Amino acid sequence: MQTACAIKGNISRKGDKIYHLPGTRDYERTAIDNGSGERMFCSEDEAKGAGWRAPRG
């Protein structure tokens, strides 16, 4: 059985591409809008390779 990708790639109001890992502060409240270019990632390396960054703080 394949596990769904769980890392959320969110685009901020300023246009920053930020990924959120499960269990981090904003993960549960982050919604993904595929229509605006947001997406899910299967690994942190995949997110970084696509030009997304971890949240600050």
mmCIF file as Biopython writes it, N, C-alpha, C and O atoms, coordinates in Angstrom:
data_model
#
loop_
_atom_site.group_PDB
_atom_site.id
_atom_site.type_symbol
_atom_site.label_atom_id
_atom_site.label_alt_id
_atom_site.label_comp_id
_atom_site.label_asym_id
_atom_site.label_entity_id
_atom_site.label_seq_id
_atom_site.pdbx_PDB_ins_code
_atom_site.Cartn_x
_atom_site.Cartn_y
_atom_site.Cartn_z
_atom_site.occupancy
_atom_site.B_iso_or_equiv
_atom_site.auth_seq_id
_atom_site.auth_asym_id
_atom_site.pdbx_PDB_model_num
ATOM 1   N N  . MET A ? 1  ? 0.839  -1.184 0.000  1.0 0.0 1  A 1 
ATOM 2   C CA . MET A ? 1  ? 0.000  0.000  0.000  1.0 0.0 1  A 1 
ATOM 3   C C  . MET A ? 1  ? 0.883  1.246  0.000  1.0 0.0 1  A 1 
ATOM 4   O O  . MET A ? 1  ? 1.822  1.336  0.791  1.0 0.0 1  A 1 
ATOM 5   N N  . GLN A ? 2  ? 0.594  2.202  -0.874 1.0 0.0 2  A 1 
ATOM 6   C CA . GLN A ? 2  ? 1.375  3.429  -0.981 1.0 0.0 2  A 1 
ATOM 7   C C  . GLN A ? 2  ? 0.853  4.470  0.002  1.0 0.0 2  A 1 
ATOM 8   O O  . GLN A ? 2  ? -0.356 4.651  0.145  1.0 0.0 2  A 1 
ATOM 9   N N  . THR A ? 3  ? 1.773  5.149  0.673  1.0 0.0 3  A 1 
ATOM 10  C CA . THR A ? 3  ? 1.414  6.201  1.608  1.0 0.0 3  A 1 
ATOM 11  C C  . THR A ? 3  ? 1.329  7.521  0.861  1.0 0.0 3  A 1 
ATOM 12  O O  . THR A ? 3  ? 2.166  7.809  0.005  1.0 0.0 3  A 1 
ATOM 13  N N  . ALA A ? 4  ? 0.331  8.317  1.176  1.0 0.0 4  A 1 
ATOM 14  C CA . ALA A ? 4  ? 0.188  9.627  0.542  1.0 0.0 4  A 1 
ATOM 15  C C  . ALA A ? 4  ? 1.306  10.550 1.008  1.0 0.0 4  A 1 
ATOM 16  O O  . ALA A ? 4  ? 1.795  10.430 2.131  1.0 0.0 4  A 1 
ATOM 17  N N  . CYS A ? 5  ? 1.702  11.461 0.146  1.0 0.0 5  A 1 
ATOM 18  C CA . CYS A ? 5  ? 2.726  12.450 0.516  1.0 0.0 5  A 1 
ATOM 19  C C  . CYS A ? 5  ? 2.130  13.399 1.545  1.0 0.0 5  A 1 
ATOM 20  O O  . CYS A ? 5  ? 0.983  13.827 1.410  1.0 0.0 5  A 1 
ATOM 21  N N  . ALA A ? 6  ? 2.903  13.728 2.570  1.0 0.0 6  A 1 
ATOM 22  C CA . ALA A ? 6  ? 2.348  14.453 3.710  1.0 0.0 6  A 1 
ATOM 23  C C  . ALA A ? 6  ? 2.942  15.839 3.943  1.0 0.0 6  A 1 
ATOM 24  O O  . ALA A ? 6  ? 2.499  16.538 4.854  1.0 0.0 6  A 1 
ATOM 25  N N  . ILE A ? 7  ? 3.924  16.259 3.158  1.0 0.0 7  A 1 
ATOM 26  C CA . ILE A ? 7  ? 4.533  17.571 3.355  1.0 0.0 7  A 1 
ATOM 27  C C  . ILE A ? 7  ? 3.754  18.585 2.521  1.0 0.0 7  A 1 
ATOM 28  O O  . ILE A ? 7  ? 3.596  18.425 1.310  1.0 0.0 7  A 1 
ATOM 29  N N  . LYS A ? 8  ? 3.273  19.629 3.188  1.0 0.0 8  A 1 
ATOM 30  C CA . LYS A ? 8  ? 2.435  20.623 2.524  1.0 0.0 8  A 1 
ATOM 31  C C  . LYS A ? 8  ? 3.278  21.763 1.982  1.0 0.0 8  A 1 
ATOM 32  O O  . LYS A ? 8  ? 4.036  22.387 2.724  1.0 0.0 8  A 1 
ATOM 33  N N  . GLY A ? 9  ? 3.150  22.036 0.688  1.0 0.0 9  A 1 
ATOM 34  C CA . GLY A ? 9  ? 3.825  23.156 0.049  1.0 0.0 9  A 1 
ATOM 35  C C  . GLY A ? 9  ? 2.844  24.293 -0.123 1.0 0.0 9  A 1 
ATOM 36  O O  . GLY A ? 9  ? 1.925  24.216 -0.937 1.0 0.0 9  A 1 
ATOM 37  N N  . ASN A ? 10 ? 3.043  25.351 0.649  1.0 0.0 10 A 1 
ATOM 38  C CA . ASN A ? 10 ? 2.125  26.487 0.713  1.0 0.0 10 A 1 
ATOM 39  C C  . ASN A ? 10 ? 2.808  27.724 0.155  1.0 0.0 10 A 1 
ATOM 40  O O  . ASN A ? 10 ? 4.006  27.915 0.363  1.0 0.0 10 A 1 
ATOM 41  N N  . ILE A ? 11 ? 2.059  28.572 -0.557 1.0 0.0 11 A 1 
ATOM 42  C CA . ILE A ? 11 ? 2.596  29.833 -1.058 1.0 0.0 11 A 1 
ATOM 43  C C  . ILE A ? 11 ? 2.022  30.956 -0.200 1.0 0.0 11 A 1 
ATOM 44  O O  . ILE A ? 11 ? 0.805  31.112 -0.101 1.0 0.0 11 A 1 
ATOM 45  N N  . SER A ? 12 ? 2.911  31.740 0.421  1.0 0.0 12 A 1 
ATOM 46  C CA . SER A ? 12 ? 2.477  32.816 1.320  1.0 0.0 12 A 1 
ATOM 47  C C  . SER A ? 12 ? 1.883  33.983 0.537  1.0 0.0 12 A 1 
ATOM 48  O O  . SER A ? 12 ? 1.977  34.032 -0.689 1.0 0.0 12 A 1 
ATOM 49  N N  . ARG A ? 13 ? 1.282  34.903 1.245  1.0 0.0 13 A 1 
ATOM 50  C CA . ARG A ? 13 ? 0.722  36.102 0.611  1.0 0.0 13 A 1 
ATOM 51  C C  . ARG A ? 13 ? 1.796  36.904 -0.105 1.0 0.0 13 A 1 
ATOM 52  O O  . ARG A ? 13 ? 1.509  37.591 -1.085 1.0 0.0 13 A 1 
ATOM 53  N N  . LYS A ? 14 ? 3.030  36.823 0.376  1.0 0.0 14 A 1 
ATOM 54  C CA . LYS A ? 14 ? 4.155  37.533 -0.242 1.0 0.0 14 A 1 
ATOM 55  C C  . LYS A ? 14 ? 4.737  36.762 -1.423 1.0 0.0 14 A 1 
ATOM 56  O O  . LYS A ? 14 ? 5.610  37.270 -2.128 1.0 0.0 14 A 1 
ATOM 57  N N  . GLY A ? 15 ? 4.259  35.541 -1.640 1.0 0.0 15 A 1 
ATOM 58  C CA . GLY A ? 15 ? 4.743  34.718 -2.744 1.0 0.0 15 A 1 
ATOM 59  C C  . GLY A ? 15 ? 5.847  33.757 -2.372 1.0 0.0 15 A 1 
ATOM 60  O O  . GLY A ? 15 ? 6.393  33.079 -3.242 1.0 0.0 15 A 1 
ATOM 61  N N  . ASP A ? 16 ? 6.196  33.684 -1.071 1.0 0.0 16 A 1 
ATOM 62  C CA . ASP A ? 16 ? 7.222  32.743 -0.626 1.0 0.0 16 A 1 
ATOM 63  C C  . ASP A ? 16 ? 6.687  31.318 -0.684 1.0 0.0 16 A 1 
ATOM 64  O O  . ASP A ? 16 ? 5.555  31.059 -0.275 1.0 0.0 16 A 1 
ATOM 65  N N  . LYS A ? 17 ? 7.490  30.406 -1.185 1.0 0.0 17 A 1 
ATOM 66  C CA . LYS A ? 17 ? 7.116  28.991 -1.253 1.0 0.0 17 A 1 
ATOM 67  C C  . LYS A ? 17 ? 7.678  28.297 -0.022 1.0 0.0 17 A 1 
ATOM 68  O O  . LYS A ? 17 ? 8.892  28.151 0.115  1.0 0.0 17 A 1 
ATOM 69  N N  . ILE A ? 18 ? 6.792  27.869 0.873  1.0 0.0 18 A 1 
ATOM 70  C CA . ILE A ? 18 ? 7.172  27.326 2.173  1.0 0.0 18 A 1 
ATOM 71  C C  . ILE A ? 18 ? 6.580  25.934 2.329  1.0 0.0 18 A 1 
ATOM 72  O O  . ILE A ? 18 ? 5.410  25.709 2.022  1.0 0.0 18 A 1 
ATOM 73  N N  . TYR A ? 19 ? 7.398  25.001 2.809  1.0 0.0 19 A 1 
ATOM 74  C CA . TYR A ? 19 ? 6.861  23.659 3.072  1.0 0.0 19 A 1 
ATOM 75  C C  . TYR A ? 19 ? 6.695  23.447 4.572  1.0 0.0 19 A 1 
ATOM 76  O O  . TYR A ? 19 ? 7.465  23.967 5.379  1.0 0.0 19 A 1 
ATOM 77  N N  . HIS A ? 20 ? 5.677  22.673 4.926  1.0 0.0 20 A 1 
ATOM 78  C CA . HIS A ? 20 ? 5.354  22.390 6.325  1.0 0.0 20 A 1 
ATOM 79  C C  . HIS A ? 20 ? 5.347  20.884 6.548  1.0 0.0 20 A 1 
ATOM 80  O O  . HIS A ? 20 ? 4.645  20.140 5.864  1.0 0.0 20 A 1 
ATOM 81  N N  . LEU A ? 21 ? 6.144  20.453 7.521  1.0 0.0 21 A 1 
ATOM 82  C CA . LEU A ? 21 ? 6.219  19.035 7.874  1.0 0.0 21 A 1 
ATOM 83  C C  . LEU A ? 21 ? 5.128  18.676 8.875  1.0 0.0 21 A 1 
ATOM 84  O O  . LEU A ? 21 ? 4.732  19.515 9.684  1.0 0.0 21 A 1 
ATOM 85  N N  . PRO A ? 22 ? 4.634  17.429 8.832  1.0 0.0 22 A 1 
ATOM 86  C CA . PRO A ? 22 ? 3.656  16.998 9.832  1.0 0.0 22 A 1 
ATOM 87  C C  . PRO A ? 22 ? 4.202  17.210 11.246 1.0 0.0 22 A 1 
ATOM 88  O O  . PRO A ? 22 ? 5.362  16.908 11.527 1.0 0.0 22 A 1 
ATOM 89  N N  . GLY A ? 23 ? 3.358  17.729 12.121 1.0 0.0 23 A 1 
ATOM 90  C CA . GLY A ? 23 ? 3.739  17.952 13.507 1.0 0.0 23 A 1 
ATOM 91  C C  . GLY A ? 23 ? 4.319  19.327 13.784 1.0 0.0 23 A 1 
ATOM 92  O O  . GLY A ? 23 ? 4.543  19.678 14.943 1.0 0.0 23 A 1 
ATOM 93  N N  . THR A ? 24 ? 4.568  20.122 12.734 1.0 0.0 24 A 1 
ATOM 94  C CA . THR A ? 24 ? 5.095  21.471 12.958 1.0 0.0 24 A 1 
ATOM 95  C C  . THR A ? 24 ? 3.965  22.449 13.243 1.0 0.0 24 A 1 
ATOM 96  O O  . THR A ? 24 ? 2.791  22.147 13.032 1.0 0.0 24 A 1 
ATOM 97  N N  . ARG A ? 25 ? 4.342  23.622 13.723 1.0 0.0 25 A 1 
ATOM 98  C CA . ARG A ? 25 ? 3.386  24.600 14.241 1.0 0.0 25 A 1 
ATOM 99  C C  . ARG A ? 25 ? 2.200  24.885 13.320 1.0 0.0 25 A 1 
ATOM 100 O O  . ARG A ? 25 ? 1.057  24.836 13.773 1.0 0.0 25 A 1 
ATOM 101 N N  . ASP A ? 26 ? 2.435  25.179 12.057 1.0 0.0 26 A 1 
ATOM 102 C CA . ASP A ? 26 ? 1.351  25.595 11.170 1.0 0.0 26 A 1 
ATOM 103 C C  . ASP A ? 26 ? 0.791  24.479 10.293 1.0 0.0 26 A 1 
ATOM 104 O O  . ASP A ? 26 ? -0.061 24.734 9.441  1.0 0.0 26 A 1 
ATOM 105 N N  . TYR A ? 27 ? 1.253  23.255 10.489 1.0 0.0 27 A 1 
ATOM 106 C CA . TYR A ? 27 ? 0.865  22.166 9.592  1.0 0.0 27 A 1 
ATOM 107 C C  . TYR A ? 27 ? -0.652 21.957 9.551  1.0 0.0 27 A 1 
ATOM 108 O O  . TYR A ? 27 ? -1.239 21.928 8.469  1.0 0.0 27 A 1 
ATOM 109 N N  . GLU A ? 28 ? -1.274 21.817 10.686 1.0 0.0 28 A 1 
ATOM 110 C CA . GLU A ? 28 ? -2.705 21.488 10.720 1.0 0.0 28 A 1 
ATOM 111 C C  . GLU A ? 28 ? -3.585 22.585 10.126 1.0 0.0 28 A 1 
ATOM 112 O O  . GLU A ? 28 ? -4.622 22.290 9.531  1.0 0.0 28 A 1 
ATOM 113 N N  . ARG A ? 29 ? -3.186 23.836 10.281 1.0 0.0 29 A 1 
ATOM 114 C CA . ARG A ? 29 ? -4.034 24.927 9.774  1.0 0.0 29 A 1 
ATOM 115 C C  . ARG A ? 29 ? -3.699 25.324 8.336  1.0 0.0 29 A 1 
ATOM 116 O O  . ARG A ? 29 ? -4.370 26.177 7.755  1.0 0.0 29 A 1 
ATOM 117 N N  . THR A ? 30 ? -2.670 24.713 7.769  1.0 0.0 30 A 1 
ATOM 118 C CA . THR A ? 30 ? -2.285 25.017 6.393  1.0 0.0 30 A 1 
ATOM 119 C C  . THR A ? 30 ? -3.135 24.210 5.424  1.0 0.0 30 A 1 
ATOM 120 O O  . THR A ? 30 ? -3.159 22.980 5.473  1.0 0.0 30 A 1 
ATOM 121 N N  . ALA A ? 31 ? -3.831 24.917 4.546  1.0 0.0 31 A 1 
ATOM 122 C CA . ALA A ? 31 ? -4.643 24.280 3.508  1.0 0.0 31 A 1 
ATOM 123 C C  . ALA A ? 31 ? -3.916 24.427 2.176  1.0 0.0 31 A 1 
ATOM 124 O O  . ALA A ? 31 ? -3.284 25.452 1.921  1.0 0.0 31 A 1 
ATOM 125 N N  . ILE A ? 32 ? -4.001 23.422 1.343  1.0 0.0 32 A 1 
ATOM 126 C CA . ILE A ? 32 ? -3.326 23.435 0.049  1.0 0.0 32 A 1 
ATOM 127 C C  . ILE A ? 32 ? -4.335 23.733 -1.049 1.0 0.0 32 A 1 
ATOM 128 O O  . ILE A ? 32 ? -5.384 23.096 -1.140 1.0 0.0 32 A 1 
ATOM 129 N N  . ASP A ? 33 ? -3.995 24.722 -1.890 1.0 0.0 33 A 1 
ATOM 130 C CA . ASP A ? 33 ? -4.829 25.105 -3.034 1.0 0.0 33 A 1 
ATOM 131 C C  . ASP A ? 33 ? -4.044 24.758 -4.305 1.0 0.0 33 A 1 
ATOM 132 O O  . ASP A ? 33 ? -3.215 25.542 -4.768 1.0 0.0 33 A 1 
ATOM 133 N N  . ASN A ? 34 ? -4.311 23.598 -4.849 1.0 0.0 34 A 1 
ATOM 134 C CA . ASN A ? 34 ? -3.594 23.145 -6.037 1.0 0.0 34 A 1 
ATOM 135 C C  . ASN A ? 34 ? -3.739 24.119 -7.203 1.0 0.0 34 A 1 
ATOM 136 O O  . ASN A ? 34 ? -2.830 24.240 -8.024 1.0 0.0 34 A 1 
ATOM 137 N N  . GLY A ? 35 ? -4.867 24.808 -7.282 1.0 0.0 35 A 1 
ATOM 138 C CA . GLY A ? 35 ? -5.120 25.752 -8.365 1.0 0.0 35 A 1 
ATOM 139 C C  . GLY A ? 35 ? -4.214 26.957 -8.350 1.0 0.0 35 A 1 
ATOM 140 O O  . GLY A ? 35 ? -4.031 27.609 -9.378 1.0 0.0 35 A 1 
ATOM 141 N N  . SER A ? 36 ? -3.635 27.268 -7.189 1.0 0.0 36 A 1 
ATOM 142 C CA . SER A ? 36 ? -2.741 28.435 -7.095 1.0 0.0 36 A 1 
ATOM 143 C C  . SER A ? 36 ? -1.272 28.026 -7.092 1.0 0.0 36 A 1 
ATOM 144 O O  . SER A ? 36 ? -0.399 28.854 -6.837 1.0 0.0 36 A 1 
ATOM 145 N N  . GLY A ? 37 ? -0.994 26.750 -7.376 1.0 0.0 37 A 1 
ATOM 146 C CA . GLY A ? 37 ? 0.379  26.289 -7.454 1.0 0.0 37 A 1 
ATOM 147 C C  . GLY A ? 37 ? 0.897  25.613 -6.197 1.0 0.0 37 A 1 
ATOM 148 O O  . GLY A ? 37 ? 2.036  25.148 -6.164 1.0 0.0 37 A 1 
ATOM 149 N N  . GLU A ? 38 ? 0.064  25.556 -5.160 1.0 0.0 38 A 1 
ATOM 150 C CA . GLU A ? 38 ? 0.478  24.857 -3.946 1.0 0.0 38 A 1 
ATOM 151 C C  . GLU A ? 38 ? 0.409  23.353 -4.199 1.0 0.0 38 A 1 
ATOM 152 O O  . GLU A ? 38 ? -0.319 22.892 -5.078 1.0 0.0 38 A 1 
ATOM 153 N N  . ARG A ? 39 ? 1.178  22.597 -3.414 1.0 0.0 39 A 1 
ATOM 154 C CA . ARG A ? 39 ? 1.230  21.154 -3.679 1.0 0.0 39 A 1 
ATOM 155 C C  . ARG A ? 39 ? 1.722  20.390 -2.467 1.0 0.0 39 A 1 
ATOM 156 O O  . ARG A ? 39 ? 2.124  20.975 -1.461 1.0 0.0 39 A 1 
ATOM 157 N N  . MET A ? 40 ? 1.683  19.076 -2.582 1.0 0.0 40 A 1 
ATOM 158 C CA . MET A ? 40 ? 2.199  18.176 -1.560 1.0 0.0 40 A 1 
ATOM 159 C C  . MET A ? 40 ? 3.533  17.607 -2.029 1.0 0.0 40 A 1 
ATOM 160 O O  . MET A ? 40 ? 3.771  17.435 -3.224 1.0 0.0 40 A 1 
ATOM 161 N N  . PHE A ? 41 ? 4.402  17.319 -1.052 1.0 0.0 41 A 1 
ATOM 162 C CA . PHE A ? 41 ? 5.698  16.702 -1.331 1.0 0.0 41 A 1 
ATOM 163 C C  . PHE A ? 41 ? 5.815  15.420 -0.522 1.0 0.0 41 A 1 
ATOM 164 O O  . PHE A ? 41 ? 5.190  15.272 0.529  1.0 0.0 41 A 1 
ATOM 165 N N  . CYS A ? 42 ? 6.628  14.495 -1.029 1.0 0.0 42 A 1 
ATOM 166 C CA . CYS A ? 42 ? 6.835  13.217 -0.344 1.0 0.0 42 A 1 
ATOM 167 C C  . CYS A ? 42 ? 8.090  13.215 0.522  1.0 0.0 42 A 1 
ATOM 168 O O  . CYS A ? 42 ? 8.259  12.339 1.371  1.0 0.0 42 A 1 
ATOM 169 N N  . SER A ? 43 ? 8.972  14.196 0.309  1.0 0.0 43 A 1 
ATOM 170 C CA . SER A ? 43 ? 10.173 14.284 1.137  1.0 0.0 43 A 1 
ATOM 171 C C  . SER A ? 43 ? 10.610 15.744 1.234  1.0 0.0 43 A 1 
ATOM 172 O O  . SER A ? 43 ? 10.255 16.578 0.401  1.0 0.0 43 A 1 
ATOM 173 N N  . GLU A ? 44 ? 11.379 16.022 2.262  1.0 0.0 44 A 1 
ATOM 174 C CA . GLU A ? 44 ? 11.918 17.365 2.439  1.0 0.0 44 A 1 
ATOM 175 C C  . GLU A ? 44 ? 12.897 17.690 1.302  1.0 0.0 44 A 1 
ATOM 176 O O  . GLU A ? 44 ? 12.940 18.824 0.826  1.0 0.0 44 A 1 
ATOM 177 N N  . ASP A ? 45 ? 13.669 16.709 0.875  1.0 0.0 45 A 1 
ATOM 178 C CA . ASP A ? 45 ? 14.598 16.911 -0.244 1.0 0.0 45 A 1 
ATOM 179 C C  . ASP A ? 45 ? 13.850 17.273 -1.528 1.0 0.0 45 A 1 
ATOM 180 O O  . ASP A ? 45 ? 14.304 18.117 -2.300 1.0 0.0 45 A 1 
ATOM 181 N N  . GLU A ? 46 ? 12.706 16.633 -1.750 1.0 0.0 46 A 1 
ATOM 182 C CA . GLU A ? 46 ? 11.895 16.939 -2.928 1.0 0.0 46 A 1 
ATOM 183 C C  . GLU A ? 46 ? 11.423 18.391 -2.876 1.0 0.0 46 A 1 
ATOM 184 O O  . GLU A ? 46 ? 11.485 19.100 -3.880 1.0 0.0 46 A 1 
ATOM 185 N N  . ALA A ? 47 ? 10.954 18.831 -1.718 1.0 0.0 47 A 1 
ATOM 186 C CA . ALA A ? 47 ? 10.480 20.211 -1.560 1.0 0.0 47 A 1 
ATOM 187 C C  . ALA A ? 47 ? 11.619 21.208 -1.798 1.0 0.0 47 A 1 
ATOM 188 O O  . ALA A ? 47 ? 11.456 22.183 -2.531 1.0 0.0 47 A 1 
ATOM 189 N N  . LYS A ? 48 ? 12.763 20.954 -1.177 1.0 0.0 48 A 1 
ATOM 190 C CA . LYS A ? 48 ? 13.918 21.850 -1.345 1.0 0.0 48 A 1 
ATOM 191 C C  . LYS A ? 48 ? 14.371 21.881 -2.801 1.0 0.0 48 A 1 
ATOM 192 O O  . LYS A ? 48 ? 14.693 22.943 -3.334 1.0 0.0 48 A 1 
ATOM 193 N N  . GLY A ? 49 ? 14.395 20.717 -3.441 1.0 0.0 49 A 1 
ATOM 194 C CA . GLY A ? 49 ? 14.814 20.626 -4.833 1.0 0.0 49 A 1 
ATOM 195 C C  . GLY A ? 49 ? 13.903 21.377 -5.785 1.0 0.0 49 A 1 
ATOM 196 O O  . GLY A ? 49 ? 14.326 21.806 -6.858 1.0 0.0 49 A 1 
ATOM 197 N N  . ALA A ? 50 ? 12.643 21.532 -5.381 1.0 0.0 50 A 1 
ATOM 198 C CA . ALA A ? 50 ? 11.673 22.255 -6.202 1.0 0.0 50 A 1 
ATOM 199 C C  . ALA A ? 50 ? 11.670 23.752 -5.891 1.0 0.0 50 A 1 
ATOM 200 O O  . ALA A ? 50 ? 10.883 24.507 -6.462 1.0 0.0 50 A 1 
ATOM 201 N N  . GLY A ? 51 ? 12.558 24.178 -4.978 1.0 0.0 51 A 1 
ATOM 202 C CA . GLY A ? 51 ? 12.674 25.601 -4.685 1.0 0.0 51 A 1 
ATOM 203 C C  . GLY A ? 51 ? 11.872 26.102 -3.501 1.0 0.0 51 A 1 
ATOM 204 O O  . GLY A ? 51 ? 11.716 27.311 -3.329 1.0 0.0 51 A 1 
ATOM 205 N N  . TRP A ? 52 ? 11.362 25.195 -2.682 1.0 0.0 52 A 1 
ATOM 206 C CA . TRP A ? 52 ? 10.585 25.579 -1.506 1.0 0.0 52 A 1 
ATOM 207 C C  . TRP A ? 52 ? 11.514 25.593 -0.288 1.0 0.0 52 A 1 
ATOM 208 O O  . TRP A ? 52 ? 12.543 24.917 -0.283 1.0 0.0 52 A 1 
ATOM 209 N N  . ARG A ? 53 ? 11.153 26.355 0.733  1.0 0.0 53 A 1 
ATOM 210 C CA . ARG A ? 53 ? 11.974 26.455 1.943  1.0 0.0 53 A 1 
ATOM 211 C C  . ARG A ? 53 ? 11.155 26.091 3.173  1.0 0.0 53 A 1 
ATOM 212 O O  . ARG A ? 53 ? 9.924  26.091 3.151  1.0 0.0 53 A 1 
ATOM 213 N N  . ALA A ? 54 ? 11.873 25.783 4.243  1.0 0.0 54 A 1 
ATOM 214 C CA . ALA A ? 54 ? 11.220 25.521 5.536  1.0 0.0 54 A 1 
ATOM 215 C C  . ALA A ? 54 ? 10.732 26.846 6.118  1.0 0.0 54 A 1 
ATOM 216 O O  . ALA A ? 54 ? 11.268 27.902 5.778  1.0 0.0 54 A 1 
ATOM 217 N N  . PRO A ? 55 ? 9.729  26.805 6.984  1.0 0.0 55 A 1 
ATOM 218 C CA . PRO A ? 55 ? 9.275  28.049 7.616  1.0 0.0 55 A 1 
ATOM 219 C C  . PRO A ? 55 ? 10.351 28.619 8.537  1.0 0.0 55 A 1 
ATOM 220 O O  . PRO A ? 55 ? 11.167 27.884 9.093  1.0 0.0 55 A 1 
ATOM 221 N N  . ARG A ? 56 ? 10.334 29.921 8.684  1.0 0.0 56 A 1 
ATOM 222 C CA . ARG A ? 56 ? 11.273 30.579 9.613  1.0 0.0 56 A 1 
ATOM 223 C C  . ARG A ? 56 ? 10.736 30.471 11.022 1.0 0.0 56 A 1 
ATOM 224 O O  . ARG A ? 56 ? 9.529  30.396 11.255 1.0 0.0 56 A 1 
ATOM 225 N N  . GLY A ? 57 ? 11.677 30.465 11.957 1.0 0.0 57 A 1 
ATOM 226 C CA . GLY A ? 57 ? 11.247 30.488 13.354 1.0 0.0 57 A 1 
ATOM 227 C C  . GLY A ? 57 ? 11.190 29.227 14.007 1.0 0.0 57 A 1 
ATOM 228 O O  . GLY A ? 57 ? 10.838 29.157 15.184 1.0 0.0 57 A 1 
#
